[in-house]
Amino acid sequence: MDIQLQKIVEFKNQISLFIKREDLIHPIISGNKFRKLKYNLTEAKKQNQTTLLTFGGAFSNHILAVAAAGKEYGFKTIGIIRGEELETKIEANPTLKKAQEFGMVFDFISREEYRTKNNPEFVNKVEKKFGNFYLIPEGGTNELAVIGCQEILTKVDEDFDFICCAVGTGGTISGIINSSKDCQKVLGFPALKGDFLQEDIRKFANMDNWELITDYHFGGYAKIDEKLIHFINDFYMKYSIPLDPIYTSKMTFGVIDLIEKGYFPPKSKILLIHTGGLQGVNGMNSVLRKKNITQININV
Ligand SMILES: *Cc1c(COP(=O)(O)O)cnc(C)c1O
């Protein structure tokens, strides 16, 4: 068996739960962000580009992944960061601080301007400021990213009935769908509110054996509550598997809740994809500490 594939537990009705530890494939460029960057880096080299430019928020897994990949594979990196107020708070932000240590140069912009980041005028302006670059979209999703994510599932995963993963922009689940088998069902758990995802996934996915389960976003992107924190801490105590607060915990919570509610037929073999994101735990804990809420108590 693949070392990244482990059985977690068996529930009643012989429903068994497994996890694929994509969080372990690279020490910093974890999980799906590594898969999404892989062929983009090849393409950037092919185009003789020396700089990668991308976008993200304060605790973005993608920002850190690009910074680390740039350092490892010899690219300069530029991060356009949402929120001008962060410019003076880099030291207090574990994600940005680490990205800076990897050599990333930041450009902090207002939330308003950030919304225009896909307009040609904005890209022109950035080009004037920084010169040529290879652009990687927010969250890292594009066609090459989906091709990279098609490598998440391998031969050993063929006998699972259900494959479950967290959804942000939909790139990762699209790759998983494309490499799944007809008889498998892929369930996506959006970590944010909004119904634009269905359409985005259809752009990249070439099969219909999937569904989005939209009941487990916990109020929206990066929103968490004490119930979810306790879930993360309990899950870690029971199974020694660390889950991140933004994505994988919401998906895992959802799957276990659905098992308890009888959603899955008896004898189902369910595979969770651990897409990583553990670098975000420290940042989230600093927010929780300020609000005097229980912290995430896992070793990452
Ligand atoms: C970015 C991210 C996702 C979402 O991936 P998409 O391809 O944007 O849907 C899921 N899990 C983790 C840990 C992530 O960092």
The ligand as a Gaussian input file, in Angstrom:
#p B3LYP/6-31G(d) Opt

LIG

0 1
 C       -6.262000      25.575000      -1.571000
 C       -6.717000      24.425000      -0.761000
 C       -7.875000      23.695000      -1.084000
 C       -8.787000      24.074000      -2.204000
 O       -8.306000      23.701000      -3.449000
 P       -9.017000      24.218000      -4.767000
 O       -8.264000      23.604000      -5.859000
 O       -8.862000      25.727000      -4.762000
 O      -10.444000      23.846000      -4.731000
 C       -8.201000      22.590000      -0.312000
 N       -7.438000      22.243000       0.749000
 C       -6.343000      22.941000       1.104000
 C       -5.602000      22.516000       2.293000
 C       -5.942000      24.043000       0.360000
 O       -4.856000      24.731000       0.741000

